[in-house]
Amino acid sequence: MRVSVFGLGYVGSVSAACLARSGHTVVGVEPNPVKVDLINDGRPPVIEAGLDALVQDAVAAGRLRATADAAEAVRSSDVSLVCVGTPSQRNGSLDLAYVRRACEQIGGALRDHPDFHVVCVRSTILPGSMRGVVIPTLEAASGRRCGVDFGVANNPEFLREGTAVNDYAHPPKTVIGASDARSGALVAQLYDGIDAPLIVTEIEIGEMVKYADNAWHAVKVAFANEIGNISKELGIDSHKVMDIFCQDTKLNLSPYYMKPGFAFGGSCLPKDVRALTYAAQQLDVRVPLLASVLDSNELQIRRGLEMIYATNCRRIGILGFSFKAGTDDLRESPLVVVIETLIGKGFDLRLYDRNVRLSALTGANREFIETRIPHISRLMVDRIEHVLDHAEVVVVGNGAPEFRNVFAQLRAEQTMIDFVRVTDGSAGPGRYVGICW
């Protein structure tokens, strides 16, 4: 394929050289004449392991060159990759000036481009930037329509400085958020031969994935450091602790616990986070990440309550109120907090949970119910239908399989608020509301 790459920094230089290695014909577009001359002399403009040889070989083979002439580069290519910088502004917001400028240049060249052209943004941009900035700028500059005369895609990169060339050839995944199927297929051809999962999805998901990745990496570093700081003060080898931690790929390093939904609860997580942060305080070790976890959890409970309040309905049914489906444990269940709050505000509740049988509960569980929400027995019903007959709003609080078909049983005037995504999310707008989807 014929590819133009806008911006010859780390991402652009590595992408251009690796695309040329794969057999594509690549022209780099860069306003800095020093970078243009370096590429055309067979030398990379950035220091990156393995890049020197790639650039030298690609230039010698006639598959890579650089220019400052954006219009000529677009006219001689099928796909334009936007790899310009998106630096932070002083207030923390993203500066899209370079992206906007690249799109203006590409759009101007598209005015008389004879073929369908795809503009693919590899720069890291926030969700909404493609539809809010990239597409309007391209349409305004070209006088053409996206999806008809040209296509766009978002193709986030997963390159680490120092290992970028290897990362390009062995990515964890290839993500393409495309405006249309034709554009997605065209961009996918760039990565033929790359052994990695190929995901073609909506534009906004492609934009958000990169931020989810980088935020998670930042959280992991901060988490490991806080565990390390506590360990050091206790005379414990933190590397040995985390080596064992990382051997658990069933729970610790896995998709488990990684689905957005309601707050966590139970007899372990809240208690142990509380104990660890208290121990850190006693050791005079600041752990702002760990200390914020319970606050974040409480905000998710508040979010669920606000969604219930927003319906302006008073008759509420809750399906599943143990902290996790398949258990009868109500200790530190976030749903108990919801129930308690709604009772205090005078809502008319009906509660159903197959696994919670008040007569069978003993010890700490029974004591917890009797002291925390003593009126629970008169609110509990023994059939889902009793909840549905009563409620204007049905709240699904855990993922018990028996709740999967509840939406189909609702009357036209009833609303379902789903805290756990018990359905696939396609139940329909208005009457179905997910807590964070």
C-alpha positions as CSV (number, residue, x, y, z in Angstrom):
1,M,0.0,0.0,0.0
2,R,1.0,3.6,-0.3
3,V,1.1,5.4,3.0
4,S,1.8,9.0,4.1
5,V,2.8,9.4,7.8
6,F,2.3,12.9,9.3
7,G,4.8,13.6,12.1
8,L,8.2,11.9,12.4
9,G,8.7,11.7,16.2
10,Y,8.8,8.4,18.0
11,V,5.5,7.0,16.8
12,G,5.7,8.4,13.3
13,S,9.3,7.3,12.7
14,V,8.8,3.8,14.1
15,S,5.5,3.4,12.2
16,A,7.0,4.6,8.9
17,A,10.1,2.4,9.1
18,C,8.1,-0.7,10.2
19,L,5.5,-0.2,7.5
20,A,8.3,0.1,4.9
21,R,9.8,-3.1,6.3
22,S,6.5,-4.8,5.7
23,G,6.6,-3.8,2.0
24,H,4.5,-0.7,1.9
25,T,5.7,2.5,0.2
26,V,5.9,5.2,2.8
27,V,6.4,9.0,2.7
28,G,6.9,10.9,6.0
29,V,5.5,14.4,6.3
30,E,7.4,16.7,8.6
31,P,7.7,20.5,8.8
32,N,11.1,20.3,10.4
33,P,13.7,20.2,7.6
34,V,16.3,18.6,9.8
35,K,14.1,15.5,10.3
36,V,13.3,15.4,6.6
37,D,17.0,15.4,5.7
38,L,17.8,12.8,8.3
39,I,15.2,10.4,6.9
40,N,16.3,11.0,3.3
41,D,19.9,10.3,4.3
42,G,18.8,7.0,5.8
43,R,19.1,8.1,9.4
44,P,16.3,8.1,12.0
45,P,15.4,11.5,13.7
46,V,15.0,9.8,17.1
47,I,17.0,7.4,19.1
48,E,15.3,4.0,19.3
49,A,16.8,0.5,19.4
50,G,16.8,-1.2,16.0
51,L,15.5,1.9,14.2
52,D,18.8,2.9,12.5
53,A,19.0,-0.3,10.4
54,L,15.3,-0.2,9.5
55,V,15.4,3.4,8.2
56,Q,18.7,2.8,6.4
57,D,17.4,-0.3,4.6
58,A,14.0,1.2,3.8
59,V,15.5,4.3,2.2
60,A,18.0,2.3,0.3
61,A,15.2,0.1,-1.1
62,G,13.2,3.1,-2.1
63,R,10.3,2.3,0.2
64,L,10.8,5.3,2.6
65,R,11.3,9.0,2.0
66,A,10.4,12.2,3.7
67,T,9.0,15.6,2.6
68,A,7.6,18.9,3.9
69,D,5.0,18.9,1.0
70,A,1.9,17.6,2.6
71,A,-0.3,17.9,-0.5
72,E,2.1,15.8,-2.6
73,A,2.4,13.1,0.1
74,V,-1.4,12.8,0.3
75,R,-1.8,12.7,-3.5
76,S,0.7,9.8,-3.7
77,S,-0.9,7.7,-0.9
78,D,-4.0,5.6,-0.2
79,V,-3.8,6.1,3.6
80,S,-2.6,9.0,5.8
81,L,-1.4,8.2,9.3
82,V,-1.6,11.1,11.7
83,C,1.2,10.6,14.3
84,V,1.7,14.1,15.6
85,G,2.1,15.1,19.2
86,T,-0.9,15.7,21.5
87,P,0.8,17.5,24.5
88,S,-0.8,18.6,27.7
89,Q,-1.8,22.2,28.2
90,R,-1.2,24.0,31.4
91,N,-4.7,23.1,32.8
92,G,-4.2,19.4,31.9
93,S,-6.4,19.4,28.8
94,L,-5.1,17.9,25.6
95,D,-3.6,20.2,22.9
96,L,-5.0,19.1,19.5
97,A,-3.4,21.9,17.6
98,Y,-1.0,19.6,15.7
99,V,-3.8,17.1,14.9
100,R,-6.0,19.9,13.6
101,R,-3.2,21.3,11.5
102,A,-2.4,17.9,10.0
103,C,-6.1,17.4,9.2
104,E,-6.2,20.9,7.5
105,Q,-3.3,19.9,5.3
106,I,-4.7,16.5,4.5
107,G,-8.2,17.9,3.8
108,G,-6.7,20.6,1.5
109,A,-5.0,17.8,-0.5
110,L,-8.2,15.7,-0.6
111,R,-10.0,18.4,-2.6
112,D,-8.6,17.1,-5.8
113,H,-7.7,13.6,-4.7
114,P,-9.0,11.2,-7.4
115,D,-9.6,8.1,-5.1
116,F,-11.1,7.2,-1.8
117,H,-8.6,8.1,0.9
118,V,-8.5,7.0,4.6
119,V,-7.2,9.3,7.3
120,C,-6.0,7.2,10.3
121,V,-5.2,8.9,13.6
122,R,-2.5,7.1,15.6
123,S,-1.9,10.1,17.9
124,T,-3.4,9.6,21.4
125,I,-6.7,11.6,21.5
126,L,-9.6,11.7,23.9
127,P,-13.0,10.1,23.0
128,G,-15.0,12.5,20.9
129,S,-11.9,14.0,19.2
130,M,-12.5,12.1,16.0
131,R,-16.1,13.3,15.6
132,G,-15.5,16.7,17.2
133,V,-12.3,17.8,15.7
134,V,-10.8,15.4,13.1
135,I,-13.9,14.8,10.9
136,P,-15.2,18.4,10.9
137,T,-11.7,19.8,10.1
138,L,-11.2,17.3,7.2
139,E,-14.7,18.1,5.8
140,A,-14.2,21.8,6.1
141,A,-10.8,21.7,4.4
142,S,-11.7,19.3,1.7
143,G,-15.3,20.2,0.9
144,R,-16.0,16.5,0.9
145,R,-18.1,14.1,3.2
146,C,-16.7,11.6,5.6
147,G,-17.9,8.1,4.8
148,V,-18.6,9.0,1.2
149,D,-15.6,10.7,-0.3
150,F,-13.1,9.7,2.3
151,G,-13.0,7.6,5.5
152,V,-11.4,8.0,8.9
153,A,-10.1,5.6,11.5
154,N,-8.5,5.7,14.9
155,N,-5.6,3.3,15.3
156,P,-4.0,3.7,18.8
157,E,-0.4,2.6,19.1
158,F,0.9,0.5,21.9
159,L,4.6,1.3,21.6
160,R,7.0,1.8,24.5
161,E,10.1,4.0,24.1
162,G,13.1,1.8,24.0
163,T,11.3,-1.3,22.7
164,A,9.1,0.4,20.1
165,V,10.4,-1.5,17.1
166,N,9.8,-4.9,18.8
167,D,6.4,-3.7,20.1
168,Y,5.3,-2.8,16.6
169,A,6.0,-6.3,15.4
170,H,4.6,-8.0,18.5
171,P,1.8,-5.8,19.8
172,P,-0.7,-7.0,22.5
173,K,-3.5,-6.1,20.1
174,T,-4.3,-4.1,17.0
175,V,-7.3,-1.8,17.5
176,I,-9.0,0.1,14.6
177,G,-12.0,2.3,15.3
178,A,-13.4,3.0,11.9
179,S,-16.1,5.3,10.4
180,D,-17.1,2.6,8.0
181,A,-16.3,-1.0,7.0
182,R,-14.3,0.0,3.9
183,S,-12.0,2.2,5.9
184,G,-11.5,-0.4,8.6
185,A,-10.6,-3.0,6.1
186,L,-8.2,-0.7,4.3
187,V,-6.3,0.1,7.6
188,A,-6.3,-3.5,8.6
189,Q,-4.3,-4.3,5.5
190,L,-1.4,-2.3,6.9
191,Y,-1.0,-4.9,9.6
192,D,-1.1,-8.1,7.5
193,G,1.4,-10.5,8.9
194,I,1.3,-9.0,12.4
195,D,0.6,-11.8,14.9
196,A,-1.8,-10.1,17.3
197,P,-5.6,-10.0,17.8
198,L,-7.2,-7.6,15.3
199,I,-10.1,-5.7,16.7
200,V,-12.2,-3.4,14.4
201,T,-14.7,-1.4,16.4
202,E,-16.4,1.9,16.8
203,I,-14.4,5.1,16.7
204,E,-15.0,6.1,20.3
205,I,-14.1,2.7,21.6
206,G,-10.8,2.9,19.7
207,E,-10.1,6.3,21.3
208,M,-11.0,5.2,24.8
209,V,-9.0,1.9,24.8
210,K,-5.7,3.8,24.7
211,Y,-6.6,5.8,27.8
212,A,-7.8,2.8,29.6
213,D,-4.5,1.1,28.9
214,N,-2.3,4.0,30.0
215,A,-4.4,4.8,33.1
216,W,-4.1,1.1,34.1
217,H,-0.4,1.1,33.6
218,A,0.0,4.2,35.7
219,V,-2.2,2.6,38.4
220,K,-0.1,-0.5,38.4
221,V,3.1,1.5,38.9
222,A,1.6,3.5,41.7
223,F,0.1,0.4,43.4
224,A,3.4,-1.5,43.3
225,N,5.2,1.5,44.7
226,E,2.8,1.9,47.6
227,I,3.0,-1.8,48.4
228,G,6.7,-1.5,48.2
229,N,6.8,1.5,50.5
230,I,4.7,-0.2,53.2
231,S,6.8,-3.4,52.8
232,K,10.1,-1.5,53.3
233,E,8.9,0.1,56.5
234,L,7.9,-3.4,57.8
235,G,11.3,-4.9,56.8
236,I,9.7,-7.0,54.0
237,D,11.3,-7.6,50.6
238,S,8.7,-6.0,48.3
239,H,10.1,-7.6,45.1
240,K,9.5,-11.1,46.6
241,V,6.0,-10.0,47.5
242,M,5.2,-8.8,44.0
243,D,6.9,-11.7,42.3
244,I,4.4,-14.0,44.2
245,F,1.6,-11.5,43.5
246,C,2.3,-11.7,39.7
247,Q,2.3,-15.5,39.6
248,D,-1.5,-15.3,40.2
249,T,-2.8,-15.0,36.6
250,K,-6.3,-16.3,37.6
251,L,-7.2,-13.3,39.7
252,N,-4.4,-10.7,40.0
253,L,-3.2,-10.4,36.4
254,S,-6.3,-11.4,34.5
255,P,-9.7,-10.1,33.2
256,Y,-11.2,-10.9,36.6
257,Y,-12.6,-7.8,38.5
258,M,-12.1,-5.8,35.3
259,K,-15.8,-5.4,34.2
260,P,-17.3,-2.0,35.0
261,G,-20.3,-2.2,37.3
262,F,-21.4,-1.6,40.9
263,A,-19.3,-1.2,44.1
264,F,-17.3,-4.0,45.7
265,G,-18.3,-5.5,49.0
266,G,-18.1,-8.6,51.1
267,S,-16.1,-9.7,54.2
268,C,-12.6,-9.3,52.7
269,L,-12.0,-6.4,50.3
270,P,-13.4,-3.4,52.3
271,K,-11.9,-4.7,55.6
272,D,-8.5,-5.5,54.2
273,V,-8.1,-2.2,52.2
274,R,-9.1,-0.4,55.4
275,A,-6.6,-2.3,57.5
276,L,-3.8,-1.9,55.1
277,T,-4.3,1.9,54.8
278,Y,-4.5,2.2,58.6
279,A,-1.3,0.2,58.9
280,A,0.4,2.6,56.4
281,Q,-0.8,5.6,58.4
282,Q,0.7,4.1,61.6
283,L,4.0,3.7,59.8
284,D,3.8,7.3,58.5
285,V,3.7,6.1,54.9
286,R,1.5,8.0,52.5
287,V,-0.5,5.8,50.2
288,P,-2.9,8.1,48.3
289,L,-3.9,5.5,45.7
290,L,-4.9,2.9,48.3
291,A,-6.4,5.5,50.5
292,S,-8.7,6.6,47.6
293,V,-10.0,3.1,46.9
294,L,-12.8,3.1,49.4
295,D,-13.8,6.7,48.5
296,S,-14.1,5.6,44.9
297,N,-16.2,2.7,45.9
298,E,-18.6,4.9,47.9
299,L,-18.9,7.2,44.9
300,Q,-20.2,4.3,42.9
301,I,-22.8,3.6,45.5
302,R,-23.8,7.2,45.4
303,R,-24.0,7.0,41.6
304,G,-26.5,4.1,41.8
305,L,-28.6,6.0,44.3
306,E,-28.7,9.1,42.2
307,M,-29.9,7.0,39.2
308,I,-32.8,5.8,41.4
309,Y,-33.6,9.3,42.6
310,A,-33.6,10.6,39.0
311,T,-36.6,8.4,38.1
312,N,-38.8,10.3,40.5
313,C,-40.5,7.0,41.5
314,R,-41.2,5.8,45.0
315,R,-41.9,2.1,44.6
316,I,-38.5,0.4,44.1
317,G,-37.8,-3.3,43.7
318,I,-34.3,-4.7,44.2
319,L,-33.3,-8.1,42.7
320,G,-30.2,-9.5,44.4
321,F,-28.8,-7.8,47.5
322,S,-26.1,-10.1,48.8
323,F,-22.7,-8.7,47.9
324,K,-22.2,-11.3,45.1
325,A,-24.5,-13.6,43.2
326,G,-24.5,-17.2,44.6
327,T,-23.9,-16.1,48.2
328,D,-26.1,-15.2,51.2
329,D,-23.5,-12.8,52.6
330,L,-24.8,-9.3,53.3
331,R,-21.7,-8.1,55.2
332,E,-20.4,-4.9,53.7
333,S,-22.8,-5.4,50.7
334,P,-23.1,-2.1,48.8
335,L,-26.7,-3.1,48.1
336,V,-27.3,-3.0,51.9
337,V,-26.2,0.6,51.9
338,V,-28.6,1.4,49.0
339,I,-31.5,-0.3,50.8
340,E,-30.7,1.4,54.1
341,T,-30.5,4.8,52.4
342,L,-33.8,4.3,50.5
343,I,-35.6,3.1,53.6
344,G,-34.4,6.2,55.4
345,K,-35.7,8.4,52.6
346,G,-39.1,6.8,52.8
347,F,-39.1,4.7,49.6
348,D,-41.5,1.8,49.3
349,L,-39.2,-1.3,48.8
350,R,-39.6,-4.9,47.9
351,L,-36.4,-7.1,48.0
352,Y,-35.7,-10.5,46.5
353,D,-32.7,-12.7,46.7
354,R,-33.0,-16.5,46.4
355,N,-29.9,-17.1,48.5
356,V,-30.8,-14.8,51.3
357,R,-33.2,-16.7,53.7
358,L,-33.6,-14.8,56.9
359,S,-34.6,-17.9,58.8
360,A,-31.4,-19.7,57.8
361,L,-29.0,-16.9,58.6
362,T,-27.1,-17.3,61.8
363,G,-24.2,-15.6,63.7
364,A,-22.6,-12.5,62.2
365,N,-24.9,-12.4,59.2
366,R,-28.1,-12.4,61.2
367,E,-26.8,-10.0,63.7
368,F,-25.7,-7.7,60.8
369,I,-29.2,-7.6,59.3
370,E,-31.0,-7.1,62.7
371,T,-28.8,-4.2,63.7
372,R,-28.1,-2.6,60.3
373,I,-31.5,-2.9,58.5
374,P,-33.9,-4.5,61.0
375,H,-37.0,-4.0,58.8
376,I,-35.5,-6.2,56.0
377,S,-37.7,-9.2,56.9
378,R,-41.0,-7.4,56.0
379,L,-39.5,-6.1,52.8
380,M,-38.3,-9.5,51.5
381,V,-40.5,-11.5,49.1
382,D,-40.0,-15.0,47.9
383,R,-40.7,-14.6,44.2
384,I,-39.4,-12.3,41.5
385,E,-43.0,-11.7,40.3
386,H,-43.8,-10.1,43.6
387,V,-41.1,-7.5,43.1
388,L,-42.2,-6.9,39.5
389,D,-45.9,-6.5,40.5
390,H,-44.9,-3.8,43.1
391,A,-42.1,-1.8,41.6
392,E,-42.1,1.2,39.3
393,V,-38.3,0.9,39.1
394,V,-36.5,-2.5,39.2
395,V,-32.9,-2.5,40.3
396,V,-30.8,-5.5,39.5
397,G,-28.1,-5.7,42.2
398,N,-26.2,-8.8,41.4
399,G,-25.6,-11.1,38.5
400,A,-27.7,-14.1,39.4
401,P,-28.7,-16.0,36.2
402,E,-32.4,-15.8,37.0
403,F,-32.4,-12.1,36.5
404,R,-31.2,-12.3,32.8
405,N,-34.8,-12.3,31.4
406,V,-36.3,-9.7,33.8
407,F,-36.4,-6.9,31.3
408,A,-38.7,-8.9,29.0
409,Q,-41.1,-9.3,31.9
410,L,-41.4,-5.6,32.7
411,R,-44.6,-3.6,31.9
412,A,-44.3,-0.7,29.5
413,E,-44.3,1.9,32.3
414,Q,-41.5,0.2,34.4
415,T,-37.8,1.1,34.3
416,M,-34.9,-1.3,34.9
417,I,-31.6,0.0,36.5
418,D,-28.9,-2.5,36.0
419,F,-25.9,-2.4,38.3
420,V,-24.1,-5.5,36.9
421,R,-25.0,-5.7,33.1
422,V,-27.2,-8.7,33.6
423,T,-28.3,-8.2,29.9
424,D,-26.1,-7.4,26.9
425,G,-27.0,-3.7,27.1
426,S,-29.4,-3.8,24.1
427,A,-32.6,-3.9,26.2
428,G,-33.5,-0.4,24.8
429,P,-33.0,3.2,25.8
430,G,-35.2,5.0,28.4
431,R,-36.7,1.9,30.1
432,Y,-33.3,0.3,30.6
433,V,-30.4,2.1,32.2
434,G,-26.9,0.7,33.0
435,I,-24.9,2.2,35.8
436,C,-21.8,2.8,33.6
437,W,-22.8,1.7,30.1
